[in-house]
Amino acid sequence: MKHPVSGTIRKVTEVEFLDMFDVSVQNAIMASAARYRDCEALVCFENLQMDSSQLGARTALVVGPNNTLKLAQLEDGGTRLGDCPSRFQYPVAYVDYRTGAPHEA
């Protein structure tokens, strides 16, 4: 299977992924991933708009066949979060769990 976003966002380790977020939400991110047995990846979305007051805002999402966000959506490269250009968040990093890497709450 083709990587969900090869060439567009960087693949990181679980530790590197969690380091992108404040310590106060890291356990919640991992608990969310552990809740879904079919979790294929965790993706970090970030606001990259230089003139936005939301610059640098990040969101972690669980990707899987039974989740809102599916791998196929990332493969097309058009995935973003938000409904206003100044609040758009784009995928910047992901942890791939399809390789069998464990994730625990």
N, C-alpha and C positions, 0 to 999 in steps of 0.2 A: 504494500500500500504506500502511496506517495505521502511524504510528510505533509502535515496539515498546512503548513505555511512556510515551506522551505524557501529560503532566500528573502523572506519578508520580515520575519521576526526571529529573534535569536532563541535558540534552545539553551536552557539553563538547568542547573541542578536544582533540586528542591530547596536546598539551603540558600542558593543565590536568589531564587524566586522569593522566598520568605523575607530575605534581607531587603527587598524592594518595598516592603510594607512596615508600618509601625509595629512594634512588639505587641502592643495592646490588641491587635487584630490577627496576629499570626496563628494562634490556636483556633480561632473561629474559621479561618481559611482552611486549615487542615481538617477540622471537624466536618466542614462542608464537603471536602473531597472524600473523606472516609464514609460519609453517609451514602454515597453512590457507588455501588459495586462495579458498575460499568463506566466509571470515570476514566476517560481516555487521556485527558490533559487538563492542566490548570493554565489559564491564559491571563496575563496581565495586560489590561488596557490602560492607556495613559493619554491625558490631554496634552497635545503637542503644539497648540495654538499660542504663538509667542505673545500676542496682544490680549490674551484672555486672562481674566482674574482666576480662572480655573487651571491655569498652566501647572502641569505636574500632578494633577489629581489622578489617582489610580483606582482601578477596580479589578478584583480577581473574580474570574468566572470558571466554573466547572464545565468541561466539555465532555459530552457523551451522547450516545444514541437516544437516551431517554431524558435528556436535558434540553433546555431552551436553545442553547447554542450547540450546534453539531459540527463535526470535523469538515463536512462538505461546505459549510458556510465559510469556514476559514480558508479553504482551498481556493475559493473564487477570488479572494483578496479584497472583496468589497465590504468586509465586516467592520462596523464601527458602532459605538454606543453613543447615545445622545440624540436630542431632537433639535438642536440649535448649533450652528457652526462654532460658536465660541465655547461650547460644552462638549463637542465631539471628542471621544476617546478612541484611540486606535490600538490594535494589538502590538505590543513591543517585545514580549518575552513569553515563553511557555515551558512547562515541564511536561514531558511526554511519559505517560504511564503505560502506554501500550507495550513497552519493552519489558514490563514485568517489575518495574521499580516499585517497591512497597511504599505505601503512604498510610500513616497512622494518625489518629486524632491526638 
